[in-house]
Amino acid sequence: MTSDQIWQPLAEELARRQRTGRKAEFWLRDDDAVEPTPALDRLLDLTGEFAVPVTLAVIPALTDEKLVARLDEAPHATVAVHGWAHQSHAPEGQKKQELGPHRPRKAVLDDLARGLSRITGLHSARAVPMLVPPWNRIDAGLVSELGSIGFAALSVYGPPKPASLAVINSNVDIMDWHGTRGCRDHGVLVQAIVAQLHAFGGGGPVGLLTHHLVHDESAWLFLERLFTVTAQAEACAWLPIRTLIGRGAGRAIPGTV
């Protein structure tokens, strides 16, 4: 199958939306940023070239002013809070969790409050009060407490659950974590994106999830082609995270699964 054939289903879906006057919406979240790296430069350059807003989930305990200086040159990037130290507290043999039920709830909330304070202090207006739990896992009992420590939104991966704050989940992960640990098959990813555009009556945004530090060349190629295809479609928009937070305050946003 040629590259054009692989991308044809998305091109056709965007063309249909243009004919019917409906927009396809996307947003981009990239996890595990800490410091300037060649991979981060590549991500920021690529998203900047195509005017794609990117939300970086930054690990508060591991970052410093070097990332601030780099992002001063990338006005299209915003910063969310990626837990505290990206450290699992789950017992051996269980799925990794930093924000699970393995510690006193107050200790976890104190870490998160400290993380929000650090990210806001470092990045000022670039910071958004959104929590991105490491490994996309958080104890359900913590969610109702997030607003009390200053968070306005939560972003994990998978179907949204109603909450007291905006739930803005990613729903298409480009990495094959359980197989090659490189980029997933491009055809499979295109089909997943089209499926998300059809989900919930076609009214919700597609949340793309990336991890710049582990991208192989296939991942970079996929992103470049996706940005190219969407840039050529009038009925398509890449939304900044603040737009979605404002739209979804106090509820799960339909379609952000």
C-alpha positions as CSV (number, residue, x, y, z in Angstrom):
1,M,0.0,0.0,0.0
2,T,1.4,3.4,-0.9
3,S,1.6,6.3,1.5
4,D,-1.2,8.1,-0.3
5,Q,-3.5,5.1,0.0
6,I,-2.7,4.8,3.8
7,W,-3.7,8.4,4.3
8,Q,-6.7,8.4,2.0
9,P,-9.3,7.5,4.7
10,L,-8.4,10.6,6.7
11,A,-8.3,12.8,3.6
12,E,-11.7,11.6,2.6
13,E,-13.1,12.2,6.1
14,L,-11.8,15.7,6.1
15,A,-13.2,16.4,2.7
16,R,-16.6,15.1,3.8
17,R,-16.5,17.5,6.8
18,Q,-15.7,20.4,4.5
19,R,-18.7,19.6,2.3
20,T,-21.0,19.5,5.3
21,G,-19.6,22.5,7.1
22,R,-18.3,20.5,10.1
23,K,-14.8,20.9,11.5
24,A,-12.5,18.1,12.6
25,E,-10.7,19.1,15.8
26,F,-7.4,17.9,17.1
27,W,-5.1,18.6,20.1
28,L,-1.6,17.4,20.8
29,R,-0.1,16.3,24.2
30,D,3.5,15.2,24.5
31,D,4.7,13.6,27.7
32,D,7.9,13.5,29.8
33,A,9.5,16.8,28.9
34,V,12.2,17.8,31.4
35,E,15.0,19.7,29.6
36,P,16.1,20.9,26.2
37,T,17.1,17.9,24.0
38,P,17.5,17.4,20.2
39,A,14.3,15.4,20.3
40,L,12.4,18.3,21.9
41,D,13.9,20.7,19.4
42,R,12.6,18.5,16.6
43,L,9.1,18.4,18.1
44,L,9.0,22.1,18.7
45,D,10.4,22.9,15.2
46,L,7.9,20.5,13.5
47,T,4.8,21.8,15.5
48,G,6.0,25.3,15.0
49,E,6.3,24.9,11.2
50,F,2.7,23.7,11.0
51,A,1.3,26.1,13.7
52,V,0.2,23.1,15.8
53,P,-0.2,24.0,19.5
54,V,1.5,21.5,21.7
55,T,0.9,20.8,25.4
56,L,4.1,19.5,27.1
57,A,3.5,17.3,30.2
58,V,6.6,18.4,32.2
59,I,7.9,16.5,35.3
60,P,8.1,19.2,38.0
61,A,10.8,17.6,40.2
62,L,13.2,17.0,37.3
63,T,13.0,20.3,35.4
64,D,14.5,23.8,35.8
65,E,15.1,27.1,34.1
66,K,16.8,25.5,31.1
67,L,13.5,24.3,29.7
68,V,12.0,27.7,30.4
69,A,14.6,29.4,28.3
70,R,14.0,26.9,25.4
71,L,10.2,27.4,25.5
72,D,10.6,31.2,25.4
73,E,11.4,30.5,21.7
74,A,8.3,28.4,21.2
75,P,5.2,30.4,21.8
76,H,3.0,27.6,20.5
77,A,3.9,25.4,23.5
78,T,2.1,25.2,26.8
79,V,3.1,23.3,29.9
80,A,1.0,21.0,32.0
81,V,1.9,19.2,35.3
82,H,3.2,15.6,34.9
83,G,2.7,14.4,38.4
84,W,5.7,15.2,40.7
85,A,8.7,13.0,40.0
86,H,7.4,10.3,37.7
87,Q,8.2,7.8,40.4
88,S,6.1,4.7,40.9
89,H,5.0,3.8,44.5
90,A,3.2,0.6,43.5
91,P,4.5,-2.7,44.8
92,E,6.6,-4.8,42.5
93,G,4.5,-6.8,40.1
94,Q,1.7,-4.1,40.0
95,K,1.2,-1.5,37.3
96,K,3.3,1.6,37.8
97,Q,1.6,4.4,39.6
98,E,2.8,7.6,41.2
99,L,-0.7,8.8,42.1
100,G,-2.2,5.5,43.3
101,P,-3.6,4.4,46.7
102,H,-0.2,3.3,47.9
103,R,0.5,6.4,50.0
104,P,-1.6,8.6,52.3
105,R,-3.8,10.8,50.2
106,K,-2.5,14.0,51.8
107,A,1.1,13.1,50.8
108,V,0.0,12.6,47.2
109,L,-2.0,15.8,47.1
110,D,0.9,17.7,48.7
111,D,3.2,16.4,45.9
112,L,0.7,17.5,43.3
113,A,0.3,21.0,44.8
114,R,4.0,21.3,44.9
115,G,4.2,20.3,41.3
116,L,1.6,22.8,40.2
117,S,3.4,25.5,42.2
118,R,6.7,24.7,40.6
119,I,5.5,24.5,37.0
120,T,3.5,27.8,37.5
121,G,6.5,29.5,39.1
122,L,8.8,28.4,36.3
123,H,6.6,28.9,33.3
124,S,4.2,31.6,34.4
125,A,1.6,32.3,31.7
126,R,2.8,29.3,29.6
127,A,1.6,27.0,32.4
128,V,-1.9,25.5,32.4
129,P,-3.5,24.1,35.6
130,M,-3.9,20.6,34.1
131,L,-2.7,17.4,35.7
132,V,-1.3,14.6,33.4
133,P,-0.8,11.6,35.7
134,P,2.4,9.6,35.0
135,W,1.5,6.4,33.2
136,N,-2.0,7.9,32.7
137,R,-3.1,6.4,36.1
138,I,-4.6,8.1,39.1
139,D,-6.5,6.9,42.1
140,A,-10.2,7.7,41.5
141,G,-10.5,9.0,45.0
142,L,-8.0,11.8,44.3
143,V,-9.8,13.3,41.3
144,S,-12.5,15.2,43.4
145,E,-9.7,16.8,45.4
146,L,-7.8,18.2,42.5
147,G,-9.8,21.4,42.3
148,S,-9.1,22.2,45.9
149,I,-5.3,22.4,45.2
150,G,-5.7,24.5,42.0
151,F,-6.1,22.2,39.1
152,A,-8.8,23.0,36.5
153,A,-8.4,20.0,34.3
154,L,-7.2,16.3,34.2
155,S,-5.8,14.5,31.2
156,V,-5.3,10.7,31.1
157,Y,-5.8,8.2,28.3
158,G,-9.0,6.3,27.5
159,P,-12.7,6.9,28.0
160,P,-13.6,10.0,30.1
161,K,-15.4,9.7,33.4
162,P,-17.5,12.6,34.7
163,A,-15.6,14.7,37.2
164,S,-15.7,18.0,39.1
165,L,-13.2,19.4,36.6
166,A,-12.6,19.3,32.9
167,V,-11.5,15.8,31.7
168,I,-9.5,16.2,28.4
169,N,-8.1,12.8,27.6
170,S,-5.8,11.7,24.8
171,N,-7.2,8.9,22.7
172,V,-4.7,8.1,20.0
173,D,-1.2,7.1,21.1
174,I,1.3,6.9,18.3
175,M,3.7,4.5,20.1
176,D,3.6,0.7,20.2
177,W,4.4,0.3,23.9
178,H,3.7,-3.5,24.0
179,G,5.4,-4.4,20.7
180,T,8.2,-2.7,18.9
181,R,8.2,0.3,21.2
182,G,8.5,2.4,18.1
183,C,5.8,4.1,16.1
184,R,2.6,2.1,15.5
185,D,1.7,1.1,11.9
186,H,0.7,4.3,10.1
187,G,-2.3,2.7,8.5
188,V,-3.6,1.5,11.9
189,L,-3.0,5.0,13.3
190,V,-4.9,6.6,10.4
191,Q,-7.8,4.3,11.0
192,A,-7.8,5.1,14.7
193,I,-7.9,8.8,14.0
194,V,-10.9,8.4,11.6
195,A,-12.6,6.2,14.2
196,Q,-12.2,8.9,16.8
197,L,-13.6,11.5,14.4
198,H,-16.7,9.3,14.1
199,A,-17.0,8.6,17.9
200,F,-19.6,10.4,20.0
201,G,-21.4,11.6,16.9
202,G,-18.2,13.2,15.6
203,G,-18.4,16.1,18.0
204,G,-15.2,15.6,20.1
205,P,-11.6,16.4,19.4
206,V,-9.0,13.8,18.6
207,G,-6.3,13.8,21.3
208,L,-3.0,12.8,19.9
209,L,-0.4,11.5,22.4
210,T,3.3,11.5,21.7
211,H,6.6,11.0,23.7
212,H,9.3,12.9,21.9
213,L,12.2,11.3,23.9
214,V,11.5,7.8,22.4
215,H,10.3,8.6,18.9
216,D,11.9,6.6,16.1
217,E,12.1,7.9,12.5
218,S,8.7,6.4,11.7
219,A,7.1,8.4,14.5
220,W,8.5,11.7,13.2
221,L,7.5,10.8,9.7
222,F,3.9,10.0,10.8
223,L,3.6,13.4,12.6
224,E,5.0,15.3,9.6
225,R,2.5,13.6,7.3
226,L,-0.4,14.1,9.7
227,F,0.3,17.8,10.1
228,T,0.6,18.1,6.3
229,V,-2.7,16.3,5.6
230,T,-4.6,18.4,8.2
231,A,-3.0,21.6,7.1
232,Q,-4.3,21.0,3.6
233,A,-7.9,20.7,4.9
234,E,-10.0,23.7,5.5
235,A,-12.4,21.8,7.8
236,C,-9.7,21.0,10.4
237,A,-8.3,22.8,13.5
238,W,-5.6,22.0,16.0
239,L,-6.8,23.5,19.3
240,P,-4.8,25.0,22.1
241,I,-5.4,23.3,25.4
242,R,-6.8,26.5,27.0
243,T,-9.6,26.4,24.5
244,L,-10.5,22.9,25.6
245,I,-10.2,23.7,29.3
246,G,-12.5,26.6,28.9
247,R,-15.0,24.6,26.9
248,G,-15.0,21.6,29.3
249,A,-14.8,23.2,32.7
250,G,-16.7,21.0,35.2
251,R,-17.4,18.1,32.9
252,A,-15.9,15.4,30.8
253,I,-15.8,16.6,27.2
254,P,-17.7,14.2,24.9
255,G,-15.3,12.6,22.5
256,T,-12.1,13.0,24.5
257,V,-11.8,9.3,25.2
